[in-house]
Amino acid sequence: LKKVKAIAAGAIHSLALQRDGTVVAWGSDNYGQCDVPPGLDKVVAIAGGTSHSLALKKNGTVVAWGRNDHGESSVPVGLNHVMAIAAGGFHSLALKKDGTVVAWGSYGLIPCHVPNNLSNVVAIATGDYHSVALKRDGTVVAWGLNSLGQCNVPNDLKNVKAISARGK
């Protein structure tokens, strides 16, 4: 490996973003999640889902590879101006520079959709079956499969500075 800038982990594979903008992947490759597309360069961020991988390029576009049974690797046509990415179990998110979020894939049997009127987002995170967004005003929005209450954001949760999500 060359000098590493960032590390990301999927459920059964890992990714490294090297300082030269290239990506290295290792671990289980049962769905091609470690088969980095040839010529992929100028990458500024990476994310690993259960069995798929995402890369954000310097030009604001997203590249995805690996499992695609639920559309998790089918990047929407024309997606650009992206500043952050997140990979969940069977879904993916992109945070655009205008503060909006784009989602694709599913939460198992439920298609992944972003809540209506979600805007002013500054950070995103994904669990296996849910998604979380941090808004500029310090509030949090969560959506997706809510089987364990993971989308029930407390009403008095304010002034949040960072978010993270994992698991169901």
C-alpha positions as CSV (number, residue, x, y, z in Angstrom):
1,L,0.0,0.0,0.0
2,K,1.0,3.6,-0.7
3,K,0.4,6.3,1.9
4,V,-3.2,5.8,3.2
5,K,-5.5,8.8,3.6
6,A,-8.7,7.1,4.8
7,I,-10.1,3.6,5.7
8,A,-13.6,2.4,5.3
9,A,-15.2,-1.0,6.3
10,G,-18.1,-2.9,4.9
11,A,-19.6,-5.8,6.7
12,I,-17.1,-8.3,5.3
13,H,-14.6,-6.2,3.4
14,S,-12.3,-3.2,3.8
15,L,-11.3,-0.3,1.7
16,A,-8.3,2.1,1.8
17,L,-8.1,5.4,0.0
18,Q,-4.5,6.1,-0.9
19,R,-3.1,9.7,-0.9
20,D,-2.7,9.4,-4.7
21,G,-6.5,9.1,-5.1
22,T,-6.6,5.4,-5.8
23,V,-8.5,2.7,-3.8
24,V,-7.4,-0.7,-2.5
25,A,-9.9,-3.3,-1.3
26,W,-9.6,-6.6,0.5
27,G,-11.6,-9.2,2.4
28,S,-14.6,-11.2,1.2
29,D,-15.2,-10.6,-2.5
30,N,-18.3,-12.8,-2.9
31,Y,-20.2,-10.0,-4.7
32,G,-17.3,-8.2,-6.3
33,Q,-17.1,-5.5,-3.6
34,C,-13.3,-5.8,-3.6
35,D,-13.0,-5.5,-7.4
36,V,-12.1,-1.9,-7.6
37,P,-13.0,-0.7,-11.1
38,P,-9.9,-0.4,-13.4
39,G,-8.7,3.2,-13.8
40,L,-10.6,4.5,-10.7
41,D,-8.6,7.5,-9.6
42,K,-9.0,11.0,-8.2
43,V,-11.1,9.6,-5.3
44,V,-11.6,11.8,-2.3
45,A,-13.8,9.6,-0.1
46,I,-14.8,5.9,0.2
47,A,-17.6,4.0,1.9
48,G,-18.3,0.3,2.4
49,G,-21.7,-1.3,2.6
50,T,-22.6,-4.9,3.4
51,S,-21.4,-6.2,0.1
52,H,-20.9,-3.1,-2.0
53,S,-18.4,-0.2,-2.2
54,L,-18.6,3.5,-3.0
55,A,-16.1,6.0,-4.1
56,L,-16.6,9.8,-4.4
57,K,-14.4,11.4,-7.1
58,K,-12.9,14.8,-6.9
59,N,-15.3,16.0,-9.6
60,G,-18.3,15.3,-7.4
61,T,-19.4,12.1,-9.1
62,V,-19.9,8.7,-7.4
63,V,-18.7,5.2,-8.5
64,A,-20.2,2.0,-7.0
65,W,-19.3,-1.6,-7.4
66,G,-20.2,-5.0,-5.8
67,R,-23.6,-6.3,-4.9
68,N,-26.5,-4.8,-6.7
69,D,-29.5,-7.1,-5.9
70,H,-31.3,-4.2,-4.4
71,G,-30.0,-1.4,-6.6
72,E,-27.3,-0.4,-4.0
73,S,-24.6,-0.1,-6.7
74,S,-26.9,1.6,-9.3
75,V,-25.8,5.2,-9.0
76,P,-28.6,7.4,-10.3
77,V,-27.8,8.8,-13.7
78,G,-26.7,12.4,-13.7
79,L,-25.8,12.4,-10.0
80,N,-23.1,15.1,-9.5
81,H,-22.1,17.9,-7.1
82,V,-21.7,15.3,-4.3
83,M,-19.7,16.1,-1.3
84,A,-20.2,13.0,0.9
85,I,-21.3,9.4,0.6
86,A,-22.5,6.6,2.9
87,A,-23.1,2.9,2.2
88,G,-25.7,0.9,4.2
89,G,-26.8,-2.7,4.1
90,F,-28.5,-2.6,0.7
91,H,-28.7,1.2,0.1
92,S,-26.5,4.1,-0.6
93,L,-26.6,7.9,0.1
94,A,-25.0,10.9,-1.4
95,L,-25.0,14.4,0.1
96,K,-25.0,17.1,-2.5
97,K,-23.3,20.4,-2.1
98,D,-26.7,22.1,-2.0
99,G,-27.6,20.3,1.2
100,T,-29.9,17.8,-0.3
101,V,-29.6,14.0,-0.1
102,V,-30.0,11.4,-2.8
103,A,-30.7,7.7,-2.0
104,W,-30.8,4.5,-3.9
105,G,-31.2,0.8,-3.1
106,S,-33.5,-0.5,-0.4
107,Y,-33.9,-1.3,3.3
108,G,-34.4,-5.0,2.5
109,L,-37.9,-5.1,1.0
110,I,-38.6,-1.4,1.4
111,P,-37.3,1.0,-1.3
112,C,-35.0,3.7,0.1
113,H,-36.5,7.1,-0.2
114,V,-35.3,10.4,1.3
115,P,-38.0,12.2,3.5
116,N,-39.9,14.9,1.7
117,N,-38.4,18.4,2.1
118,L,-35.1,17.2,3.7
119,S,-32.7,20.1,3.1
120,N,-29.8,22.0,4.8
121,V,-28.0,18.7,5.5
122,V,-24.3,18.8,6.4
123,A,-23.6,15.1,7.2
124,I,-25.1,11.7,6.4
125,A,-24.7,8.2,7.9
126,T,-26.2,4.8,7.3
127,G,-27.0,1.7,9.3
128,D,-27.9,-1.6,7.7
129,Y,-31.5,-0.7,7.2
130,H,-31.8,3.0,8.1
131,S,-30.3,6.4,7.3
132,V,-29.4,9.5,9.4
133,A,-28.9,13.1,8.4
134,L,-27.5,16.0,10.4
135,K,-29.0,19.4,9.5
136,R,-27.2,22.7,9.6
137,D,-29.3,23.8,12.6
138,G,-28.0,20.8,14.7
139,T,-31.1,18.7,14.4
140,V,-31.1,15.1,13.3
141,V,-33.5,13.3,10.9
142,A,-33.6,9.5,10.6
143,W,-35.6,7.3,8.3
144,G,-35.8,3.7,7.0
145,L,-36.7,0.5,8.7
146,N,-37.6,1.3,12.2
147,S,-37.9,-2.2,13.7
148,L,-35.8,-1.3,16.8
149,G,-36.7,2.4,17.2
150,Q,-33.5,3.5,15.4
151,C,-35.4,6.2,13.5
152,N,-37.2,7.6,16.6
153,V,-35.0,10.7,17.1
154,P,-35.8,12.3,20.5
155,N,-37.7,15.6,20.1
156,D,-35.3,17.4,22.5
157,L,-32.1,16.3,20.7
158,K,-30.5,19.6,19.6
159,N,-27.1,21.2,18.9
160,V,-25.7,17.9,17.5
161,K,-22.2,18.2,16.0
162,A,-21.7,14.7,14.5
163,I,-23.6,11.6,13.6
164,S,-22.8,7.9,13.1
165,A,-24.9,4.9,12.4
166,R,-24.3,1.1,12.3
167,G,-26.2,-2.1,12.6
168,K,-29.9,-2.7,12.0
